[in-house]
Amino acid sequence: MEVKLYVGNLSYETSEDDLRALFSQVGTVASVALIKDRDTGRSKGFAFVEMTTQSEAQTAISTYSGYKLKDRDLTVNMARPREERNGFGGSSGRNDGRKHKARGGNRRY
């Protein structure tokens, strides 16, 4: 079973190939996903690396947490499950207790 790791504090010049080469030194890398801004295509400075076993993932964490790559100290830990997003800026429902006067509200003329 693959184990997904969060790799943060990456230099914007770091590539997926750089990460694959680094993490393959401690085990088998199943996948690498460098997260990029959808508008600019520029790296957001973090990635997810999937290792093939739990023990390889633990070795990667202990080996590369604080490891200097391209003058940046890496943050490496187990990835947390993605939080649900609704696309409306954090409000979970239509009526979150605020009145939306910008949309007209209850104005009287």
C-alpha positions in Angstrom: 0.0 0.0 0.0 1.4 3.4 -1.0 2.0 6.0 1.7 1.7 9.6 0.7 4.1 12.2 2.1 3.8 15.9 2.2 7.1 17.7 1.2 7.1 21.4 1.9 9.4 24.5 1.9 10.5 23.6 -1.6 12.5 26.1 -3.8 10.4 27.2 -6.7 13.1 25.8 -9.0 12.7 22.2 -7.6 11.2 19.8 -10.2 9.4 16.5 -9.9 12.5 14.8 -11.2 14.6 16.3 -8.4 12.2 14.9 -5.8 12.0 11.5 -7.5 15.8 11.3 -7.6 16.1 12.3 -3.9 13.4 10.1 -2.5 14.4 7.1 -4.6 17.6 7.0 -2.6 15.6 5.7 0.4 13.0 3.5 -1.3 10.7 3.0 -4.2 8.8 6.1 -5.3 5.3 5.4 -6.6 4.5 8.9 -7.7 5.5 12.6 -7.3 3.0 15.5 -7.6 4.5 19.0 -7.5 1.7 21.4 -6.8 1.5 24.3 -9.1 -0.6 27.5 -9.3 -3.3 26.8 -11.9 -3.1 30.4 -13.3 0.6 30.8 -13.6 1.9 27.3 -13.7 4.5 28.2 -11.1 5.3 25.9 -8.2 3.5 26.6 -4.9 6.5 25.3 -3.0 5.1 21.9 -1.9 4.6 18.5 -3.3 3.3 15.0 -2.5 5.6 12.0 -2.8 4.1 8.4 -2.6 6.4 5.7 -1.3 5.5 2.1 -1.7 5.7 1.0 1.9 5.2 2.4 5.4 8.8 1.7 6.4 10.2 3.5 3.3 7.9 6.5 4.1 9.2 6.6 7.7 12.8 6.4 6.4 12.1 9.2 4.0 10.7 11.4 6.9 13.6 10.8 9.2 16.2 11.2 6.4 14.7 14.3 4.7 13.0 16.3 7.4 15.3 19.4 7.7 17.4 18.2 4.7 18.7 21.1 2.7 17.7 21.0 -1.0 18.5 24.1 -3.1 19.2 26.2 0.0 15.8 25.3 1.6 15.3 23.1 4.7 12.6 20.6 3.7 9.5 19.7 5.7 8.6 16.1 5.3 5.7 14.4 7.0 2.7 12.1 6.4 0.2 13.7 4.2 -3.2 14.4 5.8 -6.4 13.6 4.0 -7.6 16.5 1.9 -10.3 18.7 3.6 -13.6 19.1 1.9 -13.9 22.4 0.0 -17.2 23.8 -1.2 -15.8 26.5 -3.4 -17.5 29.4 -1.6 -14.7 30.8 0.5 -15.1 28.7 3.6 -18.9 29.0 4.2 -20.4 25.6 4.5 -24.0 26.6 3.7 -26.1 29.1 1.8 -27.1 31.0 4.9 -24.1 31.4 7.2 -25.7 34.0 9.5 -24.6 37.1 7.6 -26.8 39.4 5.6 -25.6 39.9 2.1 -26.3 43.6 1.6 -24.0 43.7 -1.4 -26.5 41.5 -3.2 -29.5 43.7 -2.5 -30.5 42.6 0.9 -33.7 44.1 2.4 -33.4 47.7 1.2 -36.4 50.0 1.3 -36.6 52.9 -1.1 
